[in-house]
Amino acid sequence: MSHVVIPAGYQSTLSLYDTQEAIALIKKTFQSNLSHALHLKRVSAPLFVDGASGLNDDLNGVERPVSFDMLETGDVAQVVHSLAKWKRYALQRYHFPVGEGLYTDMNAIRRDETLDNLHSVYVDQWDWEKVIAEEDRTLDTLKDAMQRIVTAICVTLDLLKWEYPQVPVSLCRDITFVTTQELEDLYPGKTGKERENLFVKEHKTVGILQIGGKLKSGKPHDGRAPDYDDWEMNGDIMFWDDVLDCAMEISSMGVRVSPESLDRQLKLSGKEERRNLPFHQALLRGELPFTIGGGIGQSRMCMLLLGKAHIGEVQSSYWDPETKDACEKAGIVLL
């Protein structure tokens, strides 16, 4: 069963018709802002990949991909969780130069996703990836990209509110950075999510850095696959959502692993069997470019900018009868 929260007194400020128009405006405006901010070109991307290639993103390492066999060949394909690894191959194949990158519309099915106000089994995001020089594999490079994305989101909100002045949302344009260890030190005894909520509520727009490795407590802040982000140079962009009174993650991103950091993280995570996969072998041989990249949630962003209470108000997905009934009674229209 889904876990739905109905905010007291919630009412959408836009009609269903205007909501659809506003979603189109947000998506058109933001992807233009993003491409200019990070020097990205749009490319086409796969809905599924060869299950034996190692290209699929395994997220926290426990989620099951949706798989199917192809009648013609008998091969097994996996619907992507994200395109974190595929993009790096694409940059090499398309011969992107240093300083340039790509973005694409990514649609995925995450069958093991929790269903609540912010999560759906259907995932839509802008996946992006950019070639960088080896010497630019730094936290400063990551922070610069995160601030550029925040600015692109806020500029999108400016245009949205010019078109729909009744939208009540305001965002902080300046991002506050904090590492996961600093969060643990600030809020000992709290869970990772509790720390995020406490810090983001105070600072409004936050970049949480260095996710995946174990902290002083012996536990990681959150799970992160060992074979795409460098755990020392990755992060999440979060905004405070006044409607749901919680921190909302909009983007997960990072400087991607080098051969050395991939080797180290495979050992730390106990995933050394992945060394035999084609993607990992190419990376360990140094055949792939150094990159930075991430994913930016399309429906999440529409939720945030439009002041919606449920992700089902901005995307069509599956919801259990209890959720649909609760939303209908509260006047929340699910697409």
N, C-alpha and C positions, 0 to 999 in steps of 0.2 A: 504494500500500500504506500502511496505517496504521503509526504509529510508537508502539509500546506499550512501556511500562516496567513490569517486574514487580518490586515492592519485595521485598527479601530477607525471607523469613519471613512475608510478609503473609498474614493470615487475617481475614476479616470477623468482627466480633464479634456480628453479628445474622444470624439465619437469613433465608432469602428471604422467608418469611411476615412475620416481624417487620420486615424492611426495608420492605416495602410499607406496613405500618401506620405505621412511623416517618416515611416520606415524607409520608403524609397528615397526620400530626400537625405536621410542620415547616411544610408549606404553609398549613395552617389557622391555625396560631399566628402565623407570621411576617406574613402579610398583614394580620392584625388589628393586630399591633404596628406595622407600617408605616403603616397608615391613621391610627392614633392619633398616632404620632410626627410625621407631616407634614401632618395634617388633609386626608386624601384620601378620596374616594368612589369606589367601584368602578363602572366603565362597561363596556359592550360595545365591542369593537374589531374591525376588519376583518382577515381573513386575507390579502387581496390588495387592491391599489389600482390605479387607472388608470395605466398606464405613462407617459402623457404629462403627468401632473399635477405631477410633481416631488416627490410626497409620499414616495416610497420613500427609505429611508436607504441611501446608497451606501457606507457604512462607510469603507474606505480609498480608495475611488474606482476600484478595479480589479475588485471582485467582480461576477460576473454574476448578475443575478436570474433566478429561475425564471419564465418567461413562458408565457402561453397565450392563444389567441384564443377569443373567445366566439362560439358558433355563431349565436346569435340576433342579435347586433349587429355582429360582425366586429371589435369593439374588442379591444385587447391589454391584458391585465391582468398585473400582476407580484405574485408572492407576496412579502410584506414581508420585508425584512431586519431591520427593527425599526420601531417606530412613533414615532421621534423627532420627525418633522415632523407627522404626523397628529394627535398629541396637542395640539399648539398650536392647530390649527384647531378641535379638539373643545372646548377650553376657551373659545374665542370663541363657538362656536355654542351651547354649553350655558349661556353667561352666568355662568361661575364668577367669584366676586368675588376681590379681592386677598386672599391668605392661605389660599385654599382650592385644592384640586387634585383630580386623578383618578389612579386606577391601574387597570390591566387585565392580564389574562393574555394574553401575546403568544406565539404559536407561529409559527415561521418555518422556512424551508429556506434554508440557505446552502451552495450547491452547490460553492463553491470553498474551503470551510473545510478546514484541515488536520485529519486524523484522528489523534488520539492520546489519551492518558489524560484530557485536559481538554477536547477539542474534538470536536464532532459536526456532521454536516450538519443535524441537527435541533436547533433552538434553542428553549428555553422560558424566558421571563423575565417578571418583573413590570415592565412599563413604567409609569412614573409621570411626572406633570407638574403643576406648581403655578404659579399666577399670583402674581407679585411686583410691587411698585412699582418704578418706574425707579430710584429712589435705593437700592434694595436689590440692585442688580446689582453685587455686591461679592464678593471672596474670602471675607470673613467669613460671608456668607450661604451660600456653598458649603460652607465648613468646618462650619458648624452643621448643615447637612443631612447631611453625611457622618458626623458623630459620632452623629447621631440614628439613622441607618441601622445603624451599627455596634452601638449599644446595643440596637436592635430584634433584631439577629441574636444577640447574646449572651443576651438574655432568652429568646429562642426555644431556645437551647442549654440554658439552665437547666431549662426545662420538659421538654425531651427527655431530659436526664440524670436527672430525677426519675422519669420513666416507664421509662427504660432505663439504669440506673446502670452497666451494663457498657460503655457507650460511652466510649472513652478520650480524647476530644477536650477540650481546654481552649483558650480564646481570650483574648487581651489586649483589655480593654474600652476602653482609651485609645488613640486614633489619633494617630500621629505624622505630621506633614505635612512634605512636601519637594517642592520644585519640580524640574522636569526639568533646569533649568540647574544647580541645586545638585547633582543627581545626577551630571551630566557633570563638574562641578568636583571632586566627591569621587572619581570613578572614571574618570579620563581613559584613553582607549584601550579602554574596554569598550563592548560593545553595549548598547542600551537594556534588553534582557532581562537581561543580565548585571548591570547596575546595579541593576535591580529586585530580583533575587535576593539580591544582597549586602546591600542596605539592609533589605529586608523580613526577611531571616534574623536581622538584629540587632535590629530594632524590633518584629517580629511582626505588628502591625496598622498599616497605612500608608495615607495618602492622598497619591497622587502627583499633583501639580498642574501645570497649564499644558502641555497636550499638543497638539501639532499644528504649532506654529510652529517655525521654524529656530532652533537653538541657536548658541552662539558657534562651534561646529565647522562650522557651515554646514548641518548635517543636523538634521531633527526627531528627537525622542526616539522617536516612533511616529506613524503616520499617523492623521489624524482629518479627517473630511469638513469642508468649509469653511462649511456652511450650516445647522448646527444648534447646536453648542457655540461659545461665544466662547473662543478658544484661550487667552486670558489668565485665564479663570475657569472652567476645567473640571478634571476629575480622575478617577482610578480609585481604588477601594477595593481593597486587597489584604491578604490574610492569609497567614501562613506556614503551609504544610501539612506537618505532620510525616510523614505517610504517604509522600508523594512527594518530600519534602525539596526543596520549591520554593515560590516565591511563587505564590499563586492569586488571580487577579482575580475579584472577586465582582460588582463594579458599575462601570459607566462612566457618568459624569454630568457636568452642567455648567449654568452660567447660559447661557441660550440667546442666540443672536446678536441684536443690535439692528440696525436699518437700517444704522447706521454701521459696525458690526463685520462685518456680512454683506458690505457693499460692499468693505471692506478685504480680507477673507479671500478673496473671489472673485478679486480682483486678484492677491493673493499666490500663490494656487493655480493660476492660469491657467484658471479655470472660469467665465469671464465669460458664456459662452453660457447659463448657467443663469438669468441675469436675465430671460429670456423665458418662463420657466415660471410657471404661475399662483401657486404657493406663494411663490416668490421675489418676484414682483411685488407680491403683497399685503404681504409683509414689508417690502420696500423702501418702500412707501407708508405704512408705519406703521399698518397695519390690524389687526395681530395683537398680542395682549397680551404684555407682558414676562413671561418664565417661567424657571423652573429645572426640570430634570427629568433622568431617566436610566433605565437598565435594570438590573435585578438578576437575575442568573442563578438560576433555580429549581433546575436539576439541579446546577449548581456548588455552590450552598449545601447541598443535600442531601449531596453528596459530602463536603464539608468537615465538616459537623456529624456525619455518621455515620462518618467516618474511612474512607471508601471509597478504593480505589486507581484505579478506572476509572469514567468517567462512564456507561459502559454498565451499571454496577451499579444505577443509579438512573433510567435512562430507556431506552425502547425506540428503537433507531435501526438504522442499517446499519453493519456491520463486515465487513471483508474476511476471507477464510478464514484467513489467517495470524494475524490478531489473535484470532479466535475460538479457533483451535487453541492459541495461546500462553496465553490466559486459561483455557481449560479445563484445560490441564496444570497451571496454577498454582492451580487451585481458585477462580478468579474467575468468578462467575456473571453473565453478561451477560443482561439482560432481553430 
